[in-house]
Amino acid sequence: MSKYKYELHTIAPFSDMFKALSNTHRLQIFLYLANNCFPGELSTEEEMRISVGELGDGLNIAPSTVSHHLKELRQAGLIRMERKGKNIECWIEPETLDQLVDFFQNAKGKKQ
């Protein structure tokens, strides 16, 4: 049996995350951000962000639809957003992906 405790206060934030990701468009947006805006060795903070317009264009999703789904992802704690002049930029914090990885590793009973 895993040493990980499945207590409500421990898993509640993940429930919100998974609920947000259960929508196909939101999952598509999250994966796009994870694959295109994630820090690498040479990435700057600016390169880790993408504007809402660019995101919609990259996924061929209407701007109003993108905005709605980004709001849901932000409220679930999966992404961050910030106004930069006329644009709104969004990104995934590396810690968010680390938390999801840890959650599944603990659920499997292995911590790497």
N, C-alpha and C positions, 0 to 999 in steps of 0.2 A: 504494500500500500504506500502511496506517495506521502511524503512528509508535508506536502503543500496543503494548507488548510483552506477549504472552500467555504469561507465565512462570507456572509452577505456584504459586510463592509469592504472585504477584499475583492470580491468579484463584481460588485455593482457597477463600477466604472467600465468594466469590460462588457457588461451587458448593454450599456448605452452605445459603446463602440460597435458591437456586433449588430445591434439593431440598425444603426446608421448604415453599416456596410451591407445590410441585407437587400438594399435597393441596387439594382443593376447599374444605374447611372452613377450612383455614389461610389460603388465599388470600382467602376471604370475610372472615375475621377481620382480616387485615392491611389489606385495602381499607377495611373499616369504620373501623378505627382511623385510617387515613390521611385519610379523609374527615370524620371526626367529632371527632378529637382532635388536629388539626394546628394549630400556632400561627398566629394571625393578628395583625393589628396591635393588637387590643385583648385578646388572649388572655392569661390568666395561666397560670402553670405548673399550677395546679389545674384549669383548664378544659381542659388538654391531656390529662388523664388520665381514665380510665373504670374503674369497678370491674368485676371479673369477672362479678358478678351482673348488672349493667346491660348488659354486653356480651352475655351469654347471652340476656337478655330481648330486646334489640334485634335479635338475629339468630335468635331462636327456636331456640336450640341448648341442649341440656341442660348444666347446670353442670359435670358431670364431663367431658363431651366438650370443653367450652370450656377447662377447666383443662388437659387433656391437650394440646390443640393449642397453647395459650399456652406451655406448657413447651417444646415443639418450636421454636416461633418465637423464644423467648428464647435457647435453646441455639444457634440459628443466628445470633444477633446482630441479629435483626430488630426485636425489641421489648425494652422494659425493664419490670420489675415491682417493686413495693414494697408491703410490708404497711403499712397505715395503720389502726391500731386493729383492728377486726374484719374489715376489708375488705382485699382485695388489689387494687391499682390497676395498670393497665398503660397503656403509651403507646409511641409511636414517636418516637425521637429524630430531629430534623430532619436531623442528619448522616447518618443511615441512608438516608433518601430521597435526599439529595444524592449519596451514594456510588453508589446504584443508577442515578440519572440520569447521573452521570459515566461509569459503566461502559458504558451503552448508547450514549452519545454517542461515547465512544472506539471502541466496536465498530463504529459507523457511520462512523468516521473524521472526525467533526466534534466539535470542542470548542467549546462556546458559552460 
